[in-house]
Amino acid sequence: MKITLSNKMNDFKPLIFSELAKYKKQKLQEGKNLIDLSIGSPDLPPPEFVMNELQKNVQDPSQYGYTLTGIEELHQAIADYYNRQFDVPLQADDEVLMVMGSQDGLVHLPMVLTNPGDTILVPDPGYTAYHAGISLAGATPYKMPLKEENQFLPDFDKIPKEVREKAKLMILNFPGNPVPTLATKEFFEKTVQFAKENQILVIHDFAYSELYYEEKPMSFLSIEGAKDVGVEFNSLSKSFNMAGCRIGYIVGNQQIVNGLDRLKSNLDYGIFLPIQKAATLALQNSAEFTEQLREIYKKRRVLFISGLNELGWKVESPNASMFIWAKVPKPFTSTDFAYKLMDEAGIVVTPGNAFGKEGEGYVRIALTQSEEVLEKAVSRLKEIKLFSNNENN
């Protein structure tokens, strides 16, 4: 029997991530010892008290039924966390919704808020899940370039009038993936004004809110009027090393939150109850663990950035997130450089163009390895002498 996939699947072609994974597998089969700095998944465990809570509850036979929705304790813990961390008051019963990781919500929400043919403003470079959500909604992306000369912030003034009139939704991400930049208060204030003037809803992806170094990131919802125009997604994946637990949440505008809740009630049966209880405890006791986590990433950042700079690879030190956004040396393209690092140094990074056209000329490097492994990566780069006679773009 001939099986033909739907036309929709034309929007879900294999990405460069798949090509890299295939090439990486080939290298491993050849016996190559690889240092993988391409994956944005924490290498560290959750807090011990979270694992203990999970272990305790999985032994309870009564906790294996459908949960359907987020438990009241979790929603209240999210509201309390936002009030404590970002001075953002939230109503736990109608401005908070649990999702199966923030990506789950980010991919599904465009279907709630847009119709086929509507325009969605999206950062370029940007997290690939945004385009998956746009495709599922049948909407049209308009890419907002994130350029170094504009501190990697979108320039709303350059969006044509006809695009503004068709746009129904805008997706933002600060601290960003792949570009680890922070939004300023002035930028978020301008975002709210732009959204109101053009009747555009805002989704802010705040998954890296706890992974910062010197300056604490701002919640979009802390800006006056932000809740009128948008919502914010957050996650326990990066902040508490609970990526495999698949638990996150959306907070903000009541109508938007309720809309996603309505869709989700037709899609799934909730998250395993022990995971919800562990997440509740994590949010209630976040301060000490997240501070310790930041210190680990700070040490990794300093070690790796200083090592690269000593080699002659001048790389900007990130303000937040677990990523470094590094310019590739001339005359390489992002993809060529990524393959060269794998071939000659056994180091895996992600080419910037995997995240959009504006990512060309960069690679994304994840600080998701120990200091010992990062030191080894620097040593390997030193051996291949790739930067001694090159200047960055």
C-alpha positions, 0 to 999 in steps of 0.5 A: 500500500502506498502511504502519502503524507499530508501536505502539512508535512512539507512544513516539517522537513528534516532540519540541519539538526537531523543532518548533524545528528546523523554525521555525529553518529557516523563519527562515533561509529568511526571511533571519534571521541566527541565533545558535544556542545550542541545540545541545550539540555542540562547535564546536571541533576535536579535538586535532591529534594525534588528527586526525593519528592518524586521518589516518594510519590511514585511509590503511592499507587493512588497517583497513577490516574489521569490528572487532566489539569494542573493541581491547585497547589502547583498553580498557586506555587507558580503564582507565588513564585512570580510574585516573589521573583518578578513582582508580578501578581497572578490569579492562580485560578485563571491566569496560570496554566500548566503545560507539558514543557513550554515547547508544548504551549509555544507550538499549540498557542498559535492555533488558539490565537490565529487563523490560516493566513494571519501573520505572526512576527517571529525573531530571526534567529529564533528557536525552531519550535516557533516555526512549528507552531506557525506551520500548524496554525497555517499562519505566515511568519514575518521574520524580525532580524536580530542584529548585533548593531541593535543589541539583538533586539527587534526593530519594530520601526522597520516592520512595514505598515502592511505587515503590522496590519496583518499581524495578529501575534508576536513571539519574543524570547529574552534571554534568548535561544540561540542569542543569549541577549537580555531585553531592556525595560525600555524595549518591553515598554515599546513592545507593549505600546507597539502591541496596543497600537497595532492590535498584536498579541505577544507571547514571551518565551522566558524559559531561561529566566533563572540562568543569568550572570550579573543582571537579572532578566525582566519578566515581560509581565512586569511591564505596565499593560503587558498583561493586557496584550500577552502571556509568558511561558516559563519552564522547569527544564532549565531552571531546575534541570527537569527537562525530561519531566516535561513540565512548564506553564503559561501565565498572563492574560486570562483570555489567552490562558483560558483559550489554551486551556480549552485546546489542551483539554481536547489534546491530553490528560495532564502531567503525571501527578508525582511530577506536578508535586515535585515541580511545586516543591521546586518552585516553593524552594527555588532561591538556594538551588537556582543561585548554586546553579548560576554559580556553576554556569558562571564558572563554565562561562568564564573558563570557556570564554577566556580560553577561546579568547586566548586562542584568538577566537574573540567571543562575546561573553553572554549575559544569560542562558546556557549558550554562547553565540559566537562569530565564526572565523573567515572565510567559513560559513556557519555549517562549514565551520561546524563540520570542520570542528567536528572533523578536526577537533571532535567538537560538536556545535550548532551552526547559527543558520539552523535558527534562521537566515540571520544566524549565518556567520555564527555558531551556538555553543552550549555550556552543558558540559563540566569545566573539565570537559570544557577545558579539554575542548579548548585544548583541542581547539588549540591543537588545530590552530584554526584561529591563529591566522584568522580574524572574526567577522 
